[in-house]
Amino acid sequence: MGLQWKFTDAAMASPWRQRRMCILVAELPVPAALRTISGAEAFLETNARPQLGSYVELRHPEAGTISGTVRAHAPDGIALSLDCSERSVAFALAAITADMSRPEA
């Protein structure tokens, strides 16, 4: 029996994970918080509502940049589809690792 995450869950993926602010680039750059991420999908907490099916770019301060397609709107953000390639999996792992790491004091 595995865990299943829903995009409507308010909890972070892990109690050890610290979300970093990202930049969502649709028509204009806007702030976004990465709530969940995998090689295939992501949920961003943002006030932006790009058109469904539009291509956007997500910039994470540590993981770099990835492109995705807006697949759903929610009251608190948007869901993105990613291409589930080696690059998107590497981006997801880098974002999770960065968000779980604490800077040295």
Backbone as ProteinMPNN parsed JSONL, in Angstrom:
{"seq_chain_A": "MGLQWKFTDAAMASPWRQRRMCILVAELPVPAALRTISGAEAFLETNARPQLGSYVELRHPEAGTISGTVRAHAPDGIALSLDCSERSVAFALAAITADMSRPEA", "coords_chain_A": {"N_chain_A": [[0.848, -1.178, 0.0], [0.817, 2.027, -1.066], [1.715, 5.516, -0.649], [-0.454, 8.156, -1.597], [-0.611, 11.212, -3.183], [-2.56, 14.092, -3.4], [-3.342, 16.872, -5.488], [-4.779, 18.735, -4.122], [-4.11, 18.563, -1.492], [-3.049, 20.219, 1.427], [-0.743, 19.866, 2.831], [2.848, 19.661, 2.929], [5.11, 17.662, 0.949], [6.768, 16.361, 2.682], [7.523, 16.464, 6.173], [10.039, 17.435, 6.615], [10.754, 19.006, 4.567], [11.525, 22.134, 3.194], [9.945, 24.572, 1.531], [11.058, 26.391, -1.264], [10.98, 29.59, -2.758], [9.947, 29.934, -6.08], [10.097, 30.92, -9.547], [7.536, 31.413, -11.767], [7.171, 31.455, -15.145], [5.05, 32.677, -17.35], [3.074, 34.536, -19.102], [4.153, 36.733, -17.852], [6.819, 36.925, -15.414], [6.128, 35.447, -12.285], [5.822, 34.971, -8.703], [6.017, 31.704, -7.199], [5.307, 28.834, -5.211], [6.649, 25.68, -4.865], [4.765, 22.987, -4.322], [4.324, 20.175, -4.708], [6.228, 17.729, -6.531], [7.26, 15.717, -9.235], [8.737, 13.581, -11.72], [6.815, 13.669, -13.643], [4.796, 15.498, -13.022], [3.763, 18.57, -11.374], [2.783, 20.69, -8.651], [2.012, 24.015, -8.159], [1.864, 26.607, -5.851], [0.355, 29.539, -6.405], [-0.764, 32.788, -7.479], [-1.157, 33.176, -10.099], [-2.863, 32.309, -13.119], [-2.328, 30.794, -15.701], [-3.42, 30.083, -19.05], [-5.148, 27.009, -19.587], [-3.388, 24.277, -20.941], [-1.356, 25.828, -21.89], [2.147, 26.497, -22.407], [4.609, 26.79, -19.94], [7.316, 28.076, -17.938], [9.281, 26.943, -15.27], [11.253, 28.165, -12.741], [13.557, 27.195, -10.475], [15.45, 28.012, -7.579], [17.653, 26.364, -6.989], [17.444, 23.974, -8.474], [17.259, 24.674, -11.115], [15.856, 25.255, -14.369], [12.771, 24.322, -15.856], [10.423, 23.268, -18.341], [6.868, 23.132, -18.711], [3.406, 22.048, -19.074], [0.366, 23.663, -18.489], [-2.071, 22.003, -16.746], [-4.211, 22.0, -14.996], [-6.302, 24.105, -12.947], [-6.5, 25.269, -9.612], [-7.987, 26.391, -6.502], [-5.842, 27.402, -5.021], [-3.614, 27.365, -6.664], [-1.77, 25.991, -9.482], [-1.657, 23.066, -11.594], [0.934, 21.353, -13.201], [1.934, 19.558, -16.099], [4.691, 17.539, -16.717], [7.328, 16.264, -18.831], [8.261, 13.741, -18.049], [10.873, 12.869, -18.462], [14.421, 12.071, -18.398], [15.558, 14.477, -17.757], [13.445, 15.921, -16.496], [12.982, 14.309, -14.291], [15.479, 14.519, -13.033], [15.401, 17.259, -12.448], [13.232, 17.296, -10.623], [14.266, 15.67, -8.529], [16.493, 17.222, -7.798], [15.195, 19.565, -6.909], [13.695, 18.583, -4.727], [15.779, 17.597, -3.108], [17.234, 19.985, -2.628], [15.279, 21.436, -1.266], [15.062, 19.948, 1.029], [17.472, 20.226, 2.209], [19.484, 21.982, 4.521], [20.929, 25.139, 4.788], [24.366, 25.697, 5.708], [25.257, 27.114, 8.828]], "CA_chain_A": [[0.0, 0.0, 0.0], [1.669, 3.202, -1.193], [1.133, 6.825, -0.385], [-0.958, 8.876, -2.748], [-0.734, 12.641, -2.931], [-3.521, 14.799, -4.243], [-2.943, 18.257, -5.651], [-5.531, 19.595, -3.217], [-3.575, 18.443, -0.142], [-2.362, 21.426, 1.862], [0.512, 19.492, 3.466], [4.01, 19.497, 2.078], [5.433, 16.279, 0.663], [7.494, 15.819, 3.814], [7.663, 17.466, 7.232], [11.424, 17.926, 6.621], [10.979, 19.783, 3.353], [11.307, 23.572, 3.256], [9.684, 25.043, 0.166], [11.745, 27.597, -1.701], [10.211, 30.336, -3.747], [10.329, 29.752, -7.479], [9.529, 31.886, -10.483], [6.748, 30.841, -12.847], [7.188, 32.374, -16.285], [3.987, 32.431, -18.328], [3.156, 35.797, -19.846], [5.087, 37.523, -17.049], [7.332, 36.171, -14.268], [5.383, 35.613, -11.037], [6.294, 34.053, -7.67], [5.286, 30.447, -7.018], [5.909, 27.889, -4.275], [6.532, 24.316, -5.358], [4.186, 22.138, -3.28], [4.672, 18.788, -5.016], [6.981, 17.602, -7.78], [7.766, 14.418, -9.669], [9.189, 13.704, -13.093], [5.662, 13.776, -14.529], [3.86, 16.571, -12.678], [4.093, 19.477, -10.272], [1.732, 21.624, -8.237], [2.579, 25.286, -7.733], [0.999, 27.566, -5.169], [0.555, 30.83, -7.062], [-1.978, 33.52, -7.846], [-1.237, 33.188, -11.564], [-3.716, 31.299, -13.742], [-2.112, 30.724, -17.146], [-4.439, 29.33, -19.78], [-4.966, 25.556, -19.63], [-2.716, 23.826, -22.139], [-0.246, 26.699, -22.275], [3.488, 26.127, -21.966], [5.192, 27.719, -18.98], [8.649, 27.736, -17.475], [9.43, 27.004, -13.823], [12.643, 28.401, -12.35], [13.833, 26.88, -9.071], [16.751, 28.619, -7.29], [18.72, 25.367, -6.925], [17.267, 22.905, -9.46], [17.355, 25.198, -12.472], [14.657, 25.626, -15.108], [12.081, 23.249, -16.584], [9.182, 23.685, -19.005], [5.73, 22.248, -18.508], [2.121, 22.441, -19.628], [-0.656, 23.869, -17.46], [-3.111, 21.003, -16.956], [-5.371, 22.226, -14.129], [-6.322, 25.227, -12.017], [-7.085, 24.989, -8.296], [-8.142, 27.666, -5.809], [-4.582, 27.881, -4.466], [-2.481, 27.254, -7.567], [-1.938, 25.319, -10.771], [-0.973, 21.796, -11.806], [1.698, 21.285, -14.444], [2.396, 18.276, -16.623], [6.066, 17.53, -17.178], [7.456, 15.214, -19.845], [8.731, 12.501, -17.425], [12.145, 12.52, -19.089], [15.539, 12.078, -17.458], [15.749, 15.874, -17.333], [12.414, 16.326, -15.536], [13.231, 13.537, -13.066], [16.633, 15.15, -12.394], [14.916, 18.527, -11.891], [12.421, 16.975, -9.438], [15.163, 15.217, -7.459], [17.29, 18.37, -7.351], [14.322, 20.458, -6.147], [13.395, 17.932, -3.442], [17.015, 17.583, -2.323], [17.511, 21.355, -2.193], [14.273, 21.851, -0.298], [15.257, 19.181, 2.264], [18.784, 20.583, 2.742], [19.545, 23.224, 5.291], [22.234, 25.799, 4.602], [25.238, 25.717, 6.864], [25.197, 28.378, 9.556]], "C_chain_A": [[0.888, 1.234, 0.0], [0.928, 4.476, -0.844], [0.633, 7.438, -1.681], [-1.139, 10.331, -2.351], [-1.728, 13.231, -3.898], [-3.069, 16.241, -4.34], [-3.692, 19.178, -4.709], [-5.035, 19.488, -1.778], [-2.827, 19.71, 0.224], [-1.001, 21.111, 2.455], [1.64, 19.408, 2.448], [4.266, 18.005, 1.888], [6.122, 15.613, 1.841], [7.575, 16.88, 4.898], [9.07, 18.054, 7.291], [11.698, 18.868, 5.468], [10.629, 21.245, 3.583], [11.109, 24.079, 1.835], [10.423, 26.337, -0.114], [10.876, 28.294, -2.734], [10.822, 30.13, -5.129], [9.747, 30.903, -8.289], [8.801, 31.096, -11.569], [6.733, 31.867, -13.973], [6.131, 31.907, -17.275], [4.022, 33.649, -19.243], [4.163, 36.726, -19.18], [5.641, 36.636, -15.94], [6.516, 36.49, -13.012], [5.939, 34.643, -10.0], [5.401, 32.815, -7.577], [6.043, 29.599, -6.006], [5.63, 26.481, -4.786], [6.03, 23.428, -4.226], [4.54, 20.672, -3.491], [5.371, 18.745, -6.362], [7.332, 16.134, -8.0], [8.273, 14.619, -11.095], [8.055, 13.953, -14.071], [4.756, 14.967, -14.244], [4.368, 17.405, -11.514], [2.852, 20.274, -9.915], [2.419, 22.85, -7.675], [1.53, 26.117, -7.029], [1.326, 28.938, -5.743], [-0.788, 31.486, -7.307], [-2.176, 33.562, -9.353], [-2.146, 32.063, -12.046], [-3.493, 31.316, -15.254], [-3.176, 29.848, -17.797], [-4.115, 27.838, -19.761], [-4.359, 25.162, -20.972], [-1.544, 24.691, -22.566], [1.073, 26.176, -21.703], [4.019, 27.214, -21.052], [6.575, 27.214, -18.605], [8.675, 27.898, -15.96], [10.909, 27.137, -13.507], [12.781, 28.193, -10.845], [15.231, 27.403, -8.754], [17.91, 27.625, -7.257], [18.645, 24.357, -8.069], [17.387, 23.382, -10.902], [15.991, 25.499, -13.071], [14.095, 24.419, -15.84], [10.823, 23.828, -17.216], [8.098, 22.66, -18.741], [4.485, 22.814, -19.154], [1.12, 22.585, -18.493], [-1.792, 22.889, -17.725], [-4.336, 21.205, -16.075], [-5.173, 23.492, -13.31], [-6.965, 24.749, -10.726], [-7.222, 26.335, -7.583], [-6.821, 28.262, -5.329], [-3.386, 27.74, -5.405], [-2.819, 26.543, -8.862], [-1.173, 23.994, -10.778], [-0.298, 21.841, -13.166], [1.943, 19.838, -14.827], [3.82, 18.467, -17.101], [6.24, 16.322, -18.093], [7.98, 13.868, -19.329], [9.989, 11.973, -18.131], [13.227, 12.457, -18.012], [15.738, 13.489, -16.906], [14.714, 16.287, -16.29], [12.562, 15.557, -14.223], [14.41, 14.145, -12.308], [16.24, 16.483, -11.756], [14.145, 18.273, -10.597], [13.31, 16.554, -8.268], [16.011, 16.359, -6.917], [16.444, 19.325, -6.507], [14.008, 19.874, -4.768], [14.621, 17.944, -2.548], [17.335, 18.973, -1.786], [16.541, 21.796, -1.111], [14.405, 21.112, 1.026], [16.602, 19.508, 2.917], [18.696, 21.894, 3.498], [20.906, 23.866, 5.071], [23.048, 25.769, 5.878], [25.205, 27.096, 7.511], [26.516, 29.094, 9.534]], "O_chain_A": [[1.631, 1.466, 0.954], [-0.3, 4.512, -0.756], [1.236, 7.253, -2.738], [-1.74, 10.641, -1.322], [-1.73, 12.899, -5.083], [-2.484, 16.781, -3.4], [-3.268, 20.317, -4.515], [-5.49, 20.244, -0.92], [-2.052, 20.227, -0.581], [-0.17, 22.011, 2.575], [1.42, 19.124, 1.27], [3.692, 17.181, 2.599], [6.054, 14.391, 1.972], [7.682, 18.068, 4.594], [9.279, 19.071, 7.952], [12.77, 19.469, 5.401], [9.56, 21.559, 4.106], [12.031, 24.014, 1.022], [10.414, 27.263, 0.698], [10.135, 27.656, -3.482], [12.039, 30.152, -5.308], [9.005, 31.74, -7.774], [9.383, 30.22, -12.208], [6.328, 33.013, -13.773], [6.289, 30.887, -17.945], [4.921, 33.77, -20.076], [4.928, 37.416, -19.853], [4.981, 35.669, -15.558], [6.247, 37.654, -12.715], [6.474, 33.597, -10.366], [4.199, 32.872, -7.84], [7.272, 29.64, -5.948], [4.489, 26.145, -5.103], [6.766, 23.144, -3.281], [5.001, 20.002, -2.567], [5.148, 19.596, -7.224], [7.659, 15.411, -7.059], [8.233, 15.736, -11.611], [8.288, 14.395, -15.196], [4.021, 15.406, -15.129], [5.27, 17.006, -10.778], [1.982, 20.507, -10.754], [3.299, 22.746, -6.821], [0.43, 26.311, -7.548], [2.44, 29.437, -5.585], [-1.822, 30.819, -7.339], [-3.244, 33.944, -9.83], [-2.187, 30.99, -11.444], [-4.346, 31.787, -16.007], [-3.756, 28.976, -17.151], [-2.956, 27.446, -19.901], [-4.775, 25.661, -22.018], [-0.815, 24.34, -23.494], [1.106, 25.51, -20.669], [3.899, 28.404, -21.343], [6.952, 26.084, -18.913], [8.151, 28.876, -15.427], [11.722, 26.325, -13.948], [12.194, 28.925, -10.048], [16.129, 27.255, -9.583], [19.054, 28.022, -7.479], [19.68, 23.929, -8.58], [17.595, 22.576, -11.809], [15.081, 25.943, -12.372], [14.84, 23.599, -16.377], [10.23, 24.768, -16.686], [8.373, 21.472, -18.571], [4.498, 23.913, -19.709], [1.038, 21.716, -17.626], [-2.41, 22.923, -18.789], [-5.396, 20.649, -16.362], [-4.049, 23.899, -13.018], [-7.873, 23.917, -10.749], [-6.629, 27.321, -8.02], [-6.686, 29.482, -5.238], [-2.252, 27.972, -4.986], [-3.973, 26.49, -9.287], [-0.182, 23.825, -10.068], [-0.874, 22.302, -14.151], [2.14, 18.988, -13.958], [4.126, 19.431, -17.802], [5.377, 15.444, -18.122], [8.126, 12.936, -20.12], [10.129, 10.771, -18.358], [12.967, 12.758, -16.847], [16.05, 13.666, -15.728], [15.061, 16.934, -15.302], [12.293, 16.106, -13.155], [14.359, 14.277, -11.085], [16.689, 16.804, -10.655], [14.372, 18.947, -9.593], [13.127, 17.026, -7.146], [16.225, 16.453, -5.709], [16.922, 19.842, -5.496], [14.049, 20.584, -3.764], [14.524, 18.262, -1.362], [17.67, 19.121, -0.611], [16.935, 22.453, -0.147], [13.914, 21.592, 2.048], [16.847, 19.11, 4.056], [17.928, 22.789, 3.147], [21.931, 23.189, 5.161], [22.506, 25.808, 6.982], [25.135, 28.116, 6.824], [26.639, 30.178, 10.102]]}, "name": "protein", "num_of_chains": 1, "seq": "MGLQWKFTDAAMASPWRQRRMCILVAELPVPAALRTISGAEAFLETNARPQLGSYVELRHPEAGTISGTVRAHAPDGIALSLDCSERSVAFALAAITADMSRPEA"}
